[in-house]
Structures are given as structure tokens and as C-alpha cells.
Amino acid sequence: MTHHVPDGLPDRIRHFIDGRFVDSVGGETFDVLDPVSNETYVQAAAGQQADIDLAVAAARRAFTDGPWPRLLPRQRSRVLHRVADLVEASDARLAELETFDTGLPITQALGQAQRAAENFRFFADLIVAQSDDTYKVPGRQVNYVNRKPIGVAGLITPWNTPFMLESWKLAPALATGNTVVLKPAEFTPLSASLWAEIFREAGVPDGVFNLVNGLGEEAGDALVKHPDVPLISFTGESRTGQIIFANAAPFLKGLSMELGGKSPAVVFADADLEAALDATVFGVFSLNGERCTAGSRVLVERPIYDDFVARYAERAKNIVVGDPHDPKTEVGALVHPEHYEKVMSYVEIGKSEGRLVAGGGRPEGLETGNYVAPTVFADVAPDARIFQEEIFGPVVAITPFDTDAEALALANDTRYGLAAYIWTNDLMRAHTFSQSVEAGMVWLNSNNVRDLRTPFGGVKASGLGHEGGYRSIDFYTDQQAVHITLATAHSPRFGVAPAAPAAPAAP
């Protein structure tokens, strides 16, 4: 198989601090692999405490002394729209680099680049249109909310769709007037370094955006524990989220965390079966299955179960697995050999926990690279590990149910609660089931279609807080209540000496 290597790859990946590309203070580096050859294609600077200290100091100076937090919303909005224009203008290049670095199919990487531009456009518009509350107490008071940017935001992003997920944090953090230190995932640092030139060309002042590459245990840990970083926004594994929660606790930092998922797709017998097949196949195999909102547990009502499983397996067997840069590819290479080993270990576990009806190993003809054949297990019991644990790859568990109550119990029977997908044409069931399912987001008779105005986040082990629309604005700003008295203030008069008793009248 030919292996596409983009032209113009950097000779090394560096940090970006206070408007300059720099190496680590101590010269530390780490290897970056491409997921098709699994060979090192570049060395990246590995950030340590000293590098985080420099980045935070630059961001802090830009916040306290620089113009960014003090610009009018319209002025910041214009800069963010320029960012979106630049991302759109280079979307093909962005997609090519992202595909090379992550193994995502090129057509899907292109869509993610375009979503990154849309994230900037959305928040550029929102900060101009935003209104805040004012409360009037007639004749006595006017009280209003004064929003203020908080300071330096620490942004820690994952390796699946890295550029898009970076934009999802960068756009609202910058729109609201904060400065940032971004720590991208160590598996996929290539596209993050492109933000530096994009922001510079768009007119973002030096020090407002800072980038420190490195390992979570080193650079990420130092960022979470830095006393001058009051906010941490993290997307990644639930276990890492627990560590961040504990490390941020002594500083009482603001936390927004979007964590893992094991989301159910519930297909009732009255559903549009063809549409449900389209969505549930796409929902777990798109983005190589490396997506937090993947519908990785498909729960199917008994009367249609056998037909559904047979048709689902047939679709999975026909998915095109191959070179991520080929536009015909539907599933590419997993991001890294470590992750490939993890996913393959779950495939082996699944063979004793369910009935293998598609995939189950490496696809034929792809002897090298992190390729996994789309894998389908049927008849999976709820206590199975492949039912309970997040695999984060092209592997799905299908389970039958007989009643609505059983479907709900199965849907809620994991520690996670990020997304849920419900397929039914019964209006009452659609609403009652959606409101009873333990998930931060529910899609009815549709796939994961994002409306950027709505809250994005999970319950249980899937997250803490929400982002999206005004929820992002809320996270990145302090909402200060200002109370103005319009009339004479009436306060109890403490500490006033009582009046002396009057002298008795003369006889």
C-alpha cells in the first residue's frame, strides 16, 4: 500500500510562547509517530514545569497589561472572524496534516477542519449579540450582571479530531477576553502548531495564545497545578479527569471536563430500520470509532433483533478500511500502536463475551499500520466488559431487549452518561424515554448533529459541567452582580448611642 506523506512537514515541533516558537528550556523532546507506518516522523519539544511557567507568565502579562481583555466585543469578534476565514482558506492543508497525524479518513478530517472554522464564527457572533440580565426593583434599585474575563485558561485537548476540539475551547476562551495556554495531546501535536501562524495573521496579540507540547504527566500536570491558571478545560479519559480534579482541588480552580462515554443507541421495533442502520453504523465507525459520543452499545427490540444484527454485520463487513488519505476510505488507521493494542485486546475479550458477526482482527491486505477491521459482537450481556468499558475504536456491542423498562435499565447500566440515541416513531415513548435516560445529550431519530447553542456535556463519569453557547461564556467569565440603590438606603442603625433622657420639667 502506498503511504502518503504530506509536503512541507516541519523538521521539529516547538512550543509557542509569547509570540515566538521555542524549544524546551531543558531541551527535552519526544517522538511523534504517523499511524500508517508507525515510524517516528518528527521530534516535538516536551514541555516541563519551566516551559509551563514561561507560557503562563506570558499569558498573565498579556491579560493584565495587554489590550486583549479590554477590547470591545466587536473588535475581538472581527479578529475571530479572521481566524475562521484563515482556517477555511487552508482547510484542505489542515485536513491533510490531520489525517497524516491521526489516521482519520481524509473526508472526515476535512469536515472537522470546517467545523473548527464554524466554532470561531459562532463565538465571534455570540459575544457581539450577547445580552446580560438587569433586574429592577421599582423606585429602589437597579441590579445588573457585569461579565469579566477570568484570566489565564489552561486548555488540555485529546488526540481524536485534535484541531477541531482545540477550536472548541480556544474560540470561547479568547472570545470572552481570556488568554490561554494550550497543551495538546502528545500523540497528535502536528496541527496544533498551525494555530500560532493563524492567530498571528488574524491579529491576536503576542502572549494571548501560548502552546506547550508534552506529556500529560509532565506538561499537563504542571499546567493543572499552576497557581496563576484559574481555569482548566479538559477533554479526555475519565480516569485522567479524576486525577485533574484532585490536582486542581487545592487551588479551587474552575473545571470543565468532557470525559469518556459508552453511549447507547436504542432501536425500537417501530423505528425506520434503514435510517437507524445508517445512523448506528456511522455512529460507531466514523472517526475510526475514536469518538467520545460513539453509540458503541446498540440495544435492539427483540422482534427486529435478528434482522437488524444480520444487516448491521453485512454493512460492517463492507466498510472500506484503508489508506487514510484515500477519499474512498471510511475507516483509517488508529492513532498510535499503544491504542491499537488496547482496542485489539478488547476484540479478544469480546470473543468470549459475545457472538462475533463481523471483523475481529486486522483487515486482509493491511499487514502494517494500526488497522482494525470494523468489529461487531451480538448477544452481549450487560455485565460484559465490552458492554461496560469504553473501547474507543471500531468495535460495537449489540444487545436485545423485550420491554421499554428493560431497554431503559440496559441504557443506564454503565458508569458513563454522555450521549444516547433513540430510534422510535412513538411520540410519547420518544419523550419519556429521552427524559429518563442518564445522558447529558439525547438524539431522537438522528445521528450526532451538533447545534452549537445547546449544552454539550455528560453526567456520571462522563463529565463535569457543560460547554456550548452561553454555557461556554459562563465558564470563561466571572459574573459579577452590581447593585445600585436609587433611593435613600435604609439600614438598621447599629452602634448609635441612645438619646439621653429629657431633664424633668421645673416645678
C-alpha positions as CSV (number, residue, x, y, z in Angstrom):
1,M,0.0,0.0,0.0
2,T,1.3,3.4,-0.9
3,H,1.9,5.7,2.1
4,H,1.1,9.4,1.5
5,V,3.5,11.8,3.3
6,P,2.5,15.5,3.0
7,D,4.9,18.0,1.6
8,G,6.4,20.7,3.9
9,L,6.3,18.8,7.2
10,P,8.2,20.6,9.9
11,D,11.7,19.4,10.9
12,R,10.7,19.7,14.5
13,I,7.6,20.8,16.6
14,R,8.2,23.5,19.1
15,H,6.3,25.4,21.8
16,F,4.9,28.8,21.0
17,I,5.3,31.2,23.9
18,D,4.8,35.0,23.9
19,G,4.8,35.2,20.1
20,R,7.8,33.0,19.5
21,F,8.5,29.4,18.6
22,V,10.9,28.0,21.3
23,D,12.4,24.7,22.3
24,S,12.0,23.3,25.8
25,V,14.2,25.1,28.4
26,G,16.0,21.9,29.2
27,G,16.0,20.6,25.6
28,E,13.6,17.7,26.3
29,T,11.8,16.1,23.3
30,F,9.6,13.2,22.4
31,D,8.9,11.1,19.3
32,V,5.8,11.6,17.1
33,L,4.7,8.6,15.0
34,D,2.5,8.5,12.0
35,P,-0.2,5.8,12.4
36,V,0.2,4.1,9.0
37,S,4.0,3.4,9.1
38,N,4.3,3.7,13.0
39,E,7.6,5.3,12.4
40,T,8.8,8.5,14.0
41,Y,8.4,11.4,11.6
42,V,9.3,14.3,13.8
43,Q,10.6,15.2,17.3
44,A,8.4,17.5,19.4
45,A,9.5,19.7,22.3
46,A,8.5,18.0,25.6
47,G,7.3,20.7,27.9
48,Q,8.2,20.6,31.6
49,Q,7.4,22.8,34.6
50,A,9.9,25.5,33.4
51,D,8.1,25.8,30.0
52,I,4.7,25.9,31.5
53,D,5.9,28.7,33.9
54,L,7.1,30.7,30.9
55,A,3.9,30.2,29.0
56,V,1.7,31.1,32.0
57,A,3.8,34.2,32.7
58,A,3.4,35.4,29.1
59,A,-0.3,34.7,29.2
60,R,-0.6,36.5,32.5
61,R,1.2,39.6,31.2
62,A,-1.0,39.7,28.1
63,F,-4.0,39.5,30.4
64,T,-3.0,42.1,32.9
65,D,-1.1,44.6,30.7
66,G,-2.2,43.8,27.1
67,P,-5.1,45.1,25.1
68,W,-7.0,41.8,24.5
69,P,-9.3,41.7,27.6
70,R,-10.0,45.4,27.2
71,L,-11.1,45.3,23.5
72,L,-14.7,45.9,22.7
73,P,-16.6,42.7,21.9
74,R,-16.9,43.8,18.2
75,Q,-13.1,44.2,18.0
76,R,-12.5,40.7,19.3
77,S,-15.2,39.4,17.1
78,R,-13.5,40.8,14.0
79,V,-10.3,39.0,14.9
80,L,-12.1,35.7,15.5
81,H,-13.9,36.0,12.1
82,R,-10.5,36.5,10.5
83,V,-9.3,33.3,12.3
84,A,-12.3,31.5,10.8
85,D,-11.6,32.9,7.3
86,L,-8.0,31.6,7.6
87,V,-9.0,28.2,8.8
88,E,-11.5,27.9,5.9
89,A,-8.9,29.0,3.4
90,S,-6.5,26.3,4.4
91,D,-9.0,23.5,5.2
92,A,-7.5,21.1,2.6
93,R,-4.0,21.5,4.1
94,L,-5.3,21.2,7.6
95,A,-7.1,18.0,6.7
96,E,-4.1,16.6,5.0
97,L,-1.9,17.2,8.1
98,E,-4.6,16.0,10.5
99,T,-5.1,12.8,8.5
100,F,-1.3,12.1,8.4
101,D,-1.0,12.7,12.2
102,T,-4.2,10.9,13.4
103,G,-5.1,8.3,10.8
104,L,-8.6,9.8,10.3
105,P,-10.1,9.4,6.8
106,I,-9.4,12.5,4.8
107,T,-13.0,13.3,4.0
108,Q,-13.8,13.2,7.7
109,A,-10.7,15.3,8.6
110,L,-11.9,17.9,6.1
111,G,-15.2,18.1,7.8
112,Q,-13.5,18.6,11.2
113,A,-11.4,21.5,9.8
114,Q,-14.6,23.2,8.6
115,R,-16.2,22.7,11.9
116,A,-13.2,24.4,13.6
117,A,-13.9,27.5,11.5
118,E,-17.6,27.4,12.4
119,N,-16.7,27.2,16.1
120,F,-14.8,30.5,15.8
121,R,-17.6,32.1,13.7
122,F,-20.2,31.1,16.3
123,F,-18.5,32.6,19.3
124,A,-17.4,35.7,17.3
125,D,-21.1,36.3,16.7
126,L,-22.2,35.3,20.2
127,I,-20.1,37.8,22.1
128,V,-21.5,40.7,20.0
129,A,-25.1,39.6,20.3
130,Q,-24.9,38.5,23.9
131,S,-27.1,40.3,26.5
132,D,-26.9,40.0,30.3
133,D,-29.5,40.3,32.9
134,T,-30.7,43.5,34.6
135,Y,-33.1,43.5,37.5
136,K,-35.2,46.5,38.5
137,V,-36.8,47.0,41.9
138,P,-39.1,49.9,41.1
139,G,-38.1,53.1,42.8
140,R,-35.4,51.4,44.9
141,Q,-32.7,49.5,42.9
142,V,-31.3,48.6,39.6
143,N,-29.1,45.5,39.7
144,Y,-27.1,44.2,36.7
145,V,-24.6,41.5,35.8
146,N,-21.1,42.6,34.8
147,R,-19.2,39.9,33.0
148,K,-15.4,39.9,33.2
149,P,-12.8,37.5,31.7
150,I,-11.2,35.5,34.4
151,G,-7.5,35.3,33.4
152,V,-5.3,32.5,32.0
153,A,-7.3,29.5,30.8
154,G,-5.4,26.1,30.7
155,L,-6.8,24.0,27.8
156,I,-5.9,20.3,27.6
157,T,-7.1,18.6,24.5
158,P,-7.3,15.0,23.2
159,W,-5.9,13.2,20.1
160,N,-9.1,12.4,18.4
161,T,-10.0,15.3,16.0
162,P,-7.4,17.4,17.7
163,F,-7.7,20.6,15.6
164,M,-11.5,20.8,15.9
165,L,-11.5,20.1,19.6
166,E,-8.8,22.7,20.2
167,S,-11.0,25.3,18.4
168,W,-14.0,24.3,20.6
169,K,-12.1,25.5,23.6
170,L,-9.9,28.3,22.1
171,A,-12.8,30.2,20.5
172,P,-14.9,30.8,23.6
173,A,-11.9,31.3,25.8
174,L,-10.5,34.0,23.5
175,A,-13.9,35.5,22.6
176,T,-14.5,36.3,26.3
177,G,-11.2,38.1,26.7
178,N,-9.1,35.5,28.4
179,T,-5.6,34.5,27.5
180,V,-4.7,30.8,27.1
181,V,-2.1,28.1,27.4
182,L,-2.9,25.1,25.2
183,K,-1.5,21.6,25.9
184,P,-2.4,19.4,23.0
185,A,-2.3,15.6,23.1
186,E,1.2,14.1,22.7
187,F,0.1,11.6,20.1
188,T,-1.1,14.3,17.7
189,P,0.8,17.6,18.1
190,L,1.1,18.5,14.4
191,S,-2.0,20.6,13.6
192,A,-1.9,22.5,17.0
193,S,1.3,24.3,15.9
194,L,-0.7,25.8,13.0
195,W,-2.8,27.9,15.4
196,A,0.3,30.2,16.1
197,E,0.5,31.5,12.5
198,I,-3.3,31.6,12.1
199,F,-3.7,33.8,15.2
200,R,-0.7,36.0,14.3
201,E,-2.1,36.7,10.9
202,A,-5.6,37.3,12.2
203,G,-4.2,39.9,14.7
204,V,-4.2,38.2,18.0
205,P,-1.6,40.0,20.2
206,D,1.5,38.1,21.4
207,G,1.0,36.3,24.7
208,V,-2.7,35.8,24.2
209,F,-2.2,32.3,22.7
210,N,0.5,30.1,24.1
211,L,1.2,26.4,23.2
212,V,3.2,23.9,25.2
213,N,3.6,20.4,23.8
214,G,4.4,17.5,26.0
215,L,3.2,14.6,28.1
216,G,0.2,14.8,30.3
217,E,2.2,13.6,33.3
218,E,4.7,16.5,32.8
219,A,3.3,19.5,30.9
220,G,-0.4,18.8,31.6
221,D,0.3,18.2,35.3
222,A,2.3,21.4,35.6
223,L,-0.5,23.4,33.9
224,V,-3.2,22.0,36.2
225,K,-1.1,22.8,39.3
226,H,0.0,26.3,38.3
227,P,-1.4,28.8,40.8
228,D,-1.8,31.5,38.1
229,V,-4.2,29.4,35.9
230,P,-7.7,29.7,37.5
231,L,-9.5,27.7,34.8
232,I,-8.9,24.2,33.3
233,S,-10.9,22.9,30.4
234,F,-10.1,19.2,29.7
235,T,-11.4,16.7,27.2
236,G,-10.2,13.1,27.6
237,E,-10.4,9.9,29.6
238,S,-12.5,9.7,32.8
239,R,-9.5,8.4,34.8
240,T,-7.4,11.4,33.7
241,G,-10.3,13.6,34.7
242,Q,-10.3,12.2,38.2
243,I,-6.5,13.0,38.5
244,I,-7.0,16.6,37.3
245,F,-10.0,17.0,39.6
246,A,-7.8,16.0,42.6
247,N,-4.8,18.1,41.5
248,A,-6.9,21.2,40.9
249,A,-8.7,20.9,44.2
250,P,-6.1,22.7,46.4
251,F,-6.4,25.8,44.1
252,L,-10.2,25.7,43.9
253,K,-9.9,26.1,40.1
254,G,-12.8,26.3,37.7
255,L,-13.1,22.9,35.9
256,S,-14.9,21.9,32.7
257,M,-14.4,18.3,31.8
258,E,-15.8,16.3,29.0
259,L,-14.8,12.7,29.7
260,G,-15.5,9.2,28.4
261,G,-18.7,7.6,27.1
262,K,-20.3,4.3,26.4
263,S,-23.4,5.7,24.7
264,P,-26.4,3.5,23.9
265,A,-28.3,3.6,20.6
266,V,-31.8,2.2,21.4
267,V,-33.7,0.9,18.3
268,F,-37.4,0.1,18.9
269,A,-39.3,-2.2,16.5
270,D,-41.4,0.7,15.2
271,A,-38.3,2.6,14.1
272,D,-37.4,3.4,10.5
273,L,-35.0,0.5,10.3
274,E,-33.0,1.7,7.3
275,A,-32.4,5.1,8.8
276,A,-31.5,3.5,12.2
277,L,-29.0,1.2,10.4
278,D,-27.4,4.2,8.6
279,A,-27.0,6.1,11.8
280,T,-25.9,3.3,14.2
281,V,-23.3,2.1,11.7
282,F,-21.9,5.6,11.1
283,G,-22.3,6.4,14.8
284,V,-19.6,3.9,15.9
285,F,-17.4,3.5,12.9
286,S,-17.0,7.2,11.8
287,L,-13.8,8.8,13.0
288,N,-12.3,5.3,13.3
289,G,-14.6,4.7,16.3
290,E,-12.3,7.2,18.2
291,R,-15.1,9.5,19.4
292,C,-16.5,10.1,22.9
293,T,-20.1,10.2,21.7
294,A,-19.9,7.0,19.7
295,G,-23.1,4.9,20.0
296,S,-21.0,1.8,21.0
297,R,-23.8,-0.1,22.6
298,V,-26.7,-0.8,20.2
299,L,-29.8,-2.1,22.1
300,V,-32.4,-3.6,19.7
301,E,-36.0,-4.7,20.4
302,R,-36.5,-8.4,20.1
303,P,-39.0,-8.6,17.1
304,I,-36.4,-6.9,14.8
305,Y,-33.3,-8.1,16.5
306,D,-32.2,-11.0,14.2
307,D,-32.8,-9.0,11.1
308,F,-31.1,-5.9,12.4
309,V,-28.0,-7.9,13.5
310,A,-27.7,-9.6,10.1
311,R,-28.0,-6.3,8.2
312,Y,-25.7,-4.5,10.6
313,A,-23.0,-7.2,10.2
314,E,-23.3,-7.1,6.4
315,R,-22.8,-3.3,6.5
316,A,-19.8,-3.6,8.8
317,K,-18.1,-6.2,6.6
318,N,-18.5,-3.8,3.6
319,I,-16.9,-0.8,5.2
320,V,-13.8,0.4,3.3
321,V,-10.8,0.2,5.5
322,G,-7.5,1.6,4.1
323,D,-5.2,4.5,3.4
324,P,-6.5,7.5,5.4
325,H,-5.6,9.8,2.5
326,D,-7.8,7.9,0.0
327,P,-11.2,9.7,-0.3
328,K,-12.9,6.3,-0.6
329,T,-11.7,5.2,2.9
330,E,-14.4,5.0,5.6
331,V,-12.2,3.7,8.4
332,G,-8.5,4.6,8.5
333,A,-5.7,3.7,10.9
334,L,-6.0,4.0,14.7
335,V,-3.9,6.8,16.2
336,H,-1.0,5.0,17.8
337,P,0.3,1.5,18.4
338,E,-0.5,1.8,22.1
339,H,-4.1,2.5,21.4
340,Y,-4.2,-0.2,18.7
341,E,-3.0,-2.8,21.3
342,K,-5.8,-1.6,23.7
343,V,-8.5,-1.9,21.1
344,M,-7.3,-5.3,19.9
345,S,-7.2,-6.6,23.5
346,Y,-10.9,-5.7,23.7
347,V,-11.6,-7.5,20.4
348,E,-10.1,-10.6,22.0
349,I,-12.1,-10.1,25.2
350,G,-15.2,-9.8,23.1
351,K,-14.8,-13.1,21.5
352,S,-15.6,-14.8,24.8
353,E,-18.3,-12.3,25.7
354,G,-20.5,-12.1,22.6
355,R,-21.1,-13.7,19.2
356,L,-18.7,-12.3,16.6
357,V,-20.6,-11.4,13.5
358,A,-18.2,-9.1,11.7
359,G,-14.5,-8.2,11.9
360,G,-12.5,-9.5,14.8
361,G,-8.9,-8.7,13.8
362,R,-6.7,-7.0,11.3
363,P,-8.2,-6.4,7.8
364,E,-6.8,-8.5,5.0
365,G,-4.2,-6.8,2.9
366,L,-3.2,-4.3,5.6
367,E,-0.2,-6.0,7.3
368,T,1.3,-2.9,8.7
369,G,-0.2,0.2,10.4
370,N,-2.8,0.4,13.2
371,Y,-5.7,-1.1,11.2
372,V,-8.7,-2.8,12.9
373,A,-11.5,-4.4,10.9
374,P,-14.9,-3.0,11.9
375,T,-15.9,-5.5,14.6
376,V,-19.5,-6.4,15.7
377,F,-20.4,-8.5,18.6
378,A,-24.1,-9.6,19.1
379,D,-25.9,-11.1,22.1
380,V,-23.7,-9.2,24.5
381,A,-24.7,-9.4,28.2
382,P,-24.8,-6.2,30.3
383,D,-22.1,-7.5,32.7
384,A,-19.6,-8.0,29.8
385,R,-16.6,-5.8,29.7
386,I,-17.2,-4.8,26.1
387,F,-20.7,-3.6,27.2
388,Q,-19.3,-1.6,30.3
389,E,-15.9,-0.3,29.3
390,E,-15.0,2.4,26.7
391,I,-13.1,0.8,23.8
392,F,-12.7,4.0,21.7
393,G,-12.3,2.1,18.4
394,P,-14.3,0.4,15.6
395,V,-16.0,-2.1,17.9
396,V,-19.7,-2.4,18.8
397,A,-21.8,-4.5,21.1
398,I,-25.4,-5.3,20.2
399,T,-27.8,-6.5,22.9
400,P,-31.5,-7.4,22.6
401,F,-34.4,-6.2,24.9
402,D,-38.1,-7.1,25.3
403,T,-39.7,-4.1,27.0
404,D,-39.2,-0.3,27.4
405,A,-38.3,-0.8,31.0
406,E,-35.6,-3.3,30.1
407,A,-34.3,-1.0,27.4
408,L,-34.0,1.9,29.9
409,A,-32.3,-0.3,32.5
410,L,-29.8,-1.5,29.9
411,A,-29.2,2.0,28.6
412,N,-28.5,3.3,32.1
413,D,-26.4,0.3,33.2
414,T,-22.9,1.8,32.9
415,R,-20.8,4.4,34.8
416,Y,-20.9,6.7,31.8
417,G,-23.7,9.1,30.7
418,L,-22.5,11.2,27.7
419,A,-24.9,10.7,24.8
420,A,-27.9,8.5,23.9
421,Y,-29.6,7.8,20.6
422,I,-33.3,6.8,20.5
423,W,-35.0,5.3,17.4
424,T,-38.8,5.2,17.6
425,N,-41.8,6.7,15.9
426,D,-43.9,6.6,19.1
427,L,-44.0,10.2,20.2
428,M,-44.9,9.6,23.8
429,R,-42.1,6.9,24.2
430,A,-39.6,9.2,22.4
431,H,-40.1,11.9,25.0
432,T,-40.5,9.8,28.2
433,F,-37.5,7.6,27.3
434,S,-35.3,10.6,26.4
435,Q,-36.0,12.3,29.7
436,S,-35.4,9.1,31.7
437,V,-32.1,8.1,30.1
438,E,-29.0,9.1,32.1
439,A,-27.2,11.1,29.4
440,G,-26.2,14.7,29.0
441,M,-27.3,14.7,25.4
442,V,-30.0,12.7,23.5
443,W,-30.6,12.5,19.8
444,L,-34.0,11.3,18.7
445,N,-34.2,9.6,15.3
446,S,-30.9,11.3,14.2
447,N,-27.2,10.9,14.4
448,N,-24.9,13.2,16.4
449,V,-25.9,16.6,14.9
450,R,-24.4,19.4,16.9
451,D,-26.3,22.7,17.5
452,L,-23.6,25.0,18.9
453,R,-26.2,26.8,21.0
454,T,-27.0,23.8,23.1
455,P,-25.2,22.5,26.2
456,F,-22.5,19.9,25.5
457,G,-21.5,17.6,28.4
458,G,-22.3,14.4,30.3
459,V,-23.5,13.1,33.6
460,K,-22.0,10.4,35.9
461,A,-18.4,9.5,34.8
462,S,-18.8,11.4,31.5
463,G,-18.1,14.9,32.7
464,L,-18.3,17.9,34.9
465,G,-20.1,21.0,33.7
466,H,-21.2,21.9,30.2
467,E,-19.9,23.9,27.3
468,G,-21.6,25.2,24.2
469,G,-23.4,28.5,23.6
470,Y,-23.9,30.6,26.8
471,R,-22.5,27.7,28.9
472,S,-19.1,28.3,27.4
473,I,-19.5,32.1,28.0
474,D,-20.4,31.3,31.6
475,F,-17.4,29.1,32.2
476,Y,-14.9,31.6,30.9
477,T,-16.3,34.7,32.7
478,D,-16.9,35.9,36.2
479,Q,-20.5,37.1,36.5
480,Q,-20.3,40.0,38.9
481,A,-23.6,41.3,40.4
482,V,-23.6,45.1,40.7
483,H,-26.4,46.6,42.9
484,I,-27.3,50.3,42.6
485,T,-29.6,52.0,45.1
486,L,-31.9,54.6,43.6
487,A,-33.4,56.0,46.8
488,T,-32.2,56.5,50.3
489,A,-30.6,53.3,51.6
490,H,-32.4,52.2,54.7
491,S,-30.1,50.2,57.0
492,P,-30.6,49.2,60.6
493,R,-28.6,51.7,62.7
494,F,-26.1,49.7,64.7
495,G,-23.8,51.4,67.2
496,V,-25.8,54.6,67.6
497,A,-25.9,55.7,71.3
498,P,-29.5,56.0,72.6
499,A,-30.7,59.6,73.2
500,A,-30.2,60.9,76.8
501,P,-33.4,61.1,78.8
502,A,-35.0,64.5,78.9
503,A,-34.5,66.6,82.1
504,P,-37.5,66.8,84.3
505,A,-39.6,69.9,84.0
506,A,-39.1,72.7,86.6
507,P,-41.7,72.8,89.3
